[in-house]
Amino acid sequence: MAYERIKVQSLHDKVITGEEAAKLFQNGMVVGSSGFTKAGDSKVVLPALAERAKVDPLKITLITGASLGHGTDGKLAEAGALSKRMPFQVDRILRNKINAGDVLFIDQHLSETAELLHNKNLPQVDIAVLEVAAIESDGSIVPTTSVGNSATFAALAKQVILEVNTAIPMSIKGIHDIYQAEDYPRRNVIPIVAPENKIGRKTIPLDPSKVVGIVFTNELDSPAYIAEPDIKTTAIAKHILNFFENEVELGHLSESLMPLQAGIGKVANAVLTGFIHSKFRNLTMFSEVLQDSTFDLIDAGKLDFASASSITVSEECYSRVFDHLDRYRDKIVLRPQNISNTPGLIKRLGIIAINTAIEFDIYGNVNSTHTSGTNIMNGIGGSGDFARNAYLSIFVTQAASKGDAISHIVPMVSHVDHTEHDVDILVTDFGLADLRGLAPRERAKVIIENCVHPDYKEQLFDYYNRACERGGHTPHLLEEAFSWHIHLREKGTMKKHR
């Protein structure tokens, strides 16, 4: 039955084991792998490579769509198999290796990796490892639960290893829209004017002569952990929904809003879930990941269509979706990430982008990747693609954490991912700051008044007022700008640092 998924007869002889596939890699290779936010990733070959590296040391550069599941990044890092990693990760073991300097990490906008490969600004991919549901008679491949950068890897890699995952129903064919823009300088307009537009093909083109191995797998994606909304995330969601309701009353938006994008995690899930009991209707989504809340909104009749690059859901939701895929087939599409995240489309469609910050400062600069300016957490992901080009760029975070020892609003962010020029709305559990049309001194007052935890308001106003006495368009006290982070490191709290 498994061989029926390989419709090119000559490729039947390419079937090998994961251990045999791992032997095809050489030290110093550049490896591309399918996988976007734990969906559609390598389940066998890369873990087998990690096992090989334990006894036969080698190092590779690994490029994916986004993060991998099943602890694969951690296995590779622990085995010493990674010299460089890009463009995104969420694994604790790998993160520690990166912060220790043992693995080099390139934190990229998710729209850029494929572009850099096509433009030959990155080394050519030696081997691509791609999870597929099937190989068609023309050699093209049916992706599984993500597209990510797979189309680029298939086109540009010297060699390809395919993981044919028999756990994925063949009915998945048809939910993908594979379109690749032309190379420069002859790039044409990408003809998408609404999230539901499908402009490409259902499968990824692949030259069968590149295939050096086919490995059968039968394993589902790592399930997403969906935290239930808590007091803070519920408060953030309420502030955002109230803001949208006011925008409708002002005539700035309709009850269908504009296409939504939301980062992954419990805050985004709480915000999207909040739409179920709202007055908003006929919503659409143009995002990166379809989460549980996406399908909850479709089932509730609130969401008409959702476009993304992967499906990353809980175990319960996975069964709901893939056991009844025909229910959702005409309501979802998965695209390559350099289409789902392309800046021009985000601007054209008027996306409302909702993403998470680690911290932001009193003027609206956002840090979404580093703690204390030094240690990487996960990466910028697609938040920059959307923030710079969105109709509305919204960033959310809790006002304080760790028993309120850490304020997430500080005088100056310790690392800048999104400048004040790309941020429209800031939201915490204490309130919302609309920064549109405000100069720096106005923004500072609105942010401190509306978003800051009460324990830190006086401290921030004191800093701001003293900075204003010194003067400047964007007043700062450089000798104190990072004193909150320093006090946290030395005393374990940001409170009463003076």
Buried (B, 14 or more C-beta within 10 A) or exposed (E): EEEEBBBBEEBEEBBBBBBEBBBBBEEEBBBBBBBBBBBBBBBBBBBBBBBBBEEEEBBBBBBBBBBBBBBBBBBBBBBBBBBBBBBBBBBEBBBBBBBEEEBEBBBBBBBBBBBBBBEEEBEEBBBBBBBBBBBBEEBBBBBBBBBBBBBBBBBBBEBBBBBBBBEBEEEBBBBBBBBBBEEEEEEEEBEBEEBBBBEBBBBBBBEBEBBBBBBBBEBBBBBBEBEEBEEBBBBBBBBBBEBBBEBBEEEEBEEEBBBBBBBBBBBBBBBBBBBBEBEBBEBBBBBBBBBBBBBBBBEEEBBBBBBBBBBBBBBEBBEBBBEEBEEBEEBBBBBBBBBBBBBEBBEBBBBBBBBBBBBBBBBBBBBBBBBBBEBBBBBBBBBBBBBBBBBBBBBBBBBBEEEBBBBBBBBBBBBBBBBBEBBBBBBBBBBBBBBEEBEBBEBBBBBBBBBBBEBBBEBBBEBBEEBEEEEEEBBBBEEBBBBBBBBBEEEEBBBEBE
